[in-house]
Amino acid sequence: MTRKNLIEDIYHNLRTRILTEKIYPGQKISEITLASEYLCSRTPVREALKRLEDDGLVIIKPKSGTYVNNETSRDFIELMQVRGSLESLAFHLALENVAARDINQLEKTIGSLDKLIAEEPIDMMEFARLHYDFHYSLIKLSGNSLLLRHFERLNLRSSHMFYEMMDKNRAVNTQKEHKLIIELLKNKDESGTGFIENHLQRKIKRFLDKGATE
């Protein structure tokens, strides 16, 4: 395995373990333990951890170590507020660029999400991946590379709390709203800019409602 592939492997493996809470929020990550686990030096481990820090999934503290980021409810709310503005702008710009093949791709993703929702239990890791693909595709349709880069960073930071807020009923409701977004895009309906922002505001409300009931 090349050094680049090794770093990639460590990165993706750790990312999955963090998102599924096999490594829990606040836990310290040992470079020595990981180097032993992957039969490598600490250098590729450090590079993988630096990528995770860039994603917002870990915090590297000088002279202390690396810890899984323990995001707060406030972090999640602020994230959704910013995403709402970014995705609203992306929808507005996408109205000028959207083609039939783009709609077909979005509908294909929605079809895959429908199949997942029909399963019991839902594979929430796969649901999160496809959910990301749907929103990422919308951002790409904006044709704005700066917008795309900002979205990539924000969405990775939100992934951890996605699992905490999502269940079958919320997945069904989210999917209904995704289908409405596609219809608004098909019809080149400018009101979709407000609908998308409200779509993300409703996620904040669902997150807070879930917290209030636990």
N, C-alpha and C positions, 0 to 999 in steps of 0.2 A: 504494500500500500504506500502511495506517495505521501509526502508530508502534507500536501494540500488536501488530499482525500482524508487523511487522518484527522486533521483539524475539522473538516466538514463533518465527519462521522461523530466526533466528540461533541461538536456544537449541536447537531440535530438530536443526538441522544439525550444530552442534558436538557435541551429545550423541551422535549417531549416529557421528560421526567418532572420538570418544573411545572409545566402546564397541567399535568395530571396529578400534581401534588404528591408524587412519589418522593420528591424532594420538597419539603414544605416551606411556606413563607417564613422568612426569618432564619432559616437553617444556614449554618456555616458550611461552605463547600471547601473541602481540603484538596489542594493541588497535589499533594503527595499521594493521597488515596486514589485520586483519579489517574495519576501517572502510573501507579501500580496496576490499576484496573485495566488500563489501555496498553500496558506494556510499552510505555514511551517515556521520554523525558518530560519535565514540567513545562517546557517551552510551548509545544502545541496545545497543552491544556490551558496555559495562560492566554494564548491567542483565541481559543474557543470561548473562554470566559470574557475576554474583551468584547467579542461580538455579542455575547449575551448582555453585557453591560450596555452596549449601543442600542440593543433592543429594549432596554429598560427592565429586563427580567432579573438582573442581579445588580448588586452594588459592591464595588471594589473599594475597600477602605484601607488606605496606606497604613502599614505597620499593624494591621488588625486581621485582614483577610477578606474573603469574598462571601457575601451573604445573598440568599434569595430575597428579592425585593418584596417587602411586605406592604403591598398597595392598600391604601385606605379607601373608604367610600368616597371621600372628597376627591381623591385622584380620579376615580372612575367617572364621577359626575363632571369634573372639569374636562376630562377626555371626551366624553360624549358631547359636551357643549361645543368644543372645538371641531369635532368631527361633523356635527350638524351644519356648521357654517361651511366647512370645506365641501361636504357632499352636496349641499344646496347649490353652491357655486358650480360644482362639477356638472350637476344636472342641467343647469342653465346653459353651460358651454356645450354640453353633449347634444342639445337640441339642434345645433348647427351641423353636427358631425355624424349623427346616428344613421346607420343603414340597416337594411333588412337582415343582413348576415349578423349584425351586432345583436339585434333583437332575438334572433334564433339562438345565439350563444347564451344569452341571458335566460331564455326559456328552457334551454337544455340544463343549465345549472339548477333552475327551479324544479325541473322534473326530477333531478337527482335528489334534491332536498325533500321532495314529496315522498320518494321511495324510502328515504331514511326515517321520516316521521311515521311512516306506516309500520316500521319495525318496533319490536318490543323486546328489550329496551332500545332506545335510540343510541346509536354510536355517536356520542356527543363530540368526540375528537373529529370525526369525519364531518359531522354537521357544522362544527366551527370552521373547518377548512373550506367547505363549500360556501358557507355564509360569507367568509372572507372573500372568496373568489367572486361572488356576486357583487359585493360593494367595490372590490378592486376593479372589476370590469367597468362599472359605472364611472369610476374616477378616470380610467384610461380613455373613455369616450370623450372626456373633456378636451383631450389633446394638449393638456398643460402639464409639462414634465415636472415643474416645481410643485404643483398640486399633488402629483403622484408621489413624489419623494416624501412630502410631509405626511401623506396618508399612510404610506408604508411604515413609517416610524410610529405613528400614533396607534395604528391597529395592532401592531405587535404588543404594545404596552397594555392594550385592553384585553388581550386574549385570556390572561389568567383569570380575571373576574368574569369573563363570559361564562365559564363553567359554573360559577357560583350562582349566577342569576337565571340560567336557562333550565327549563324543564319542558315536558311535552306540551302542556297548554300554552306556554310562552312561545315555543317553537311554532305551533300551529298559528298563533296570532301574528307572529313575525312573518311567516310565510304568506299569509293573506295580504299583508302590507307590501311585501316584495312584488306580488302579482299586480297590485294596483300601481306600483311604481313603473312596471313595464308597460301597462296600459297608458299611463300618462306620457311615457316616453314615445310610444307608438304614435300617439295623437299629437305629439309635439306641443303638449299642454304645459305652459309656463307655470301653472299652479303647482306642478310637481316639485318646484324648488322649495315651496313652503311645506309640502307634504313630507318630503324627505327629512327636513329639519324636525318636523313634528314626530316623524317615525323614530328618530334618535332620542327626542325628548321623552317619548313614551317608554323607551328602554330605561331611562333614568327612573321614571315613575315605577316601572315594574321592579327594578332593582331595589328601590326604597320600600315598596310594598312588601317585597319578600323579606327584607330585613326587619320590617315591623311585625311580621308574623312568626319570626323565629326566636 
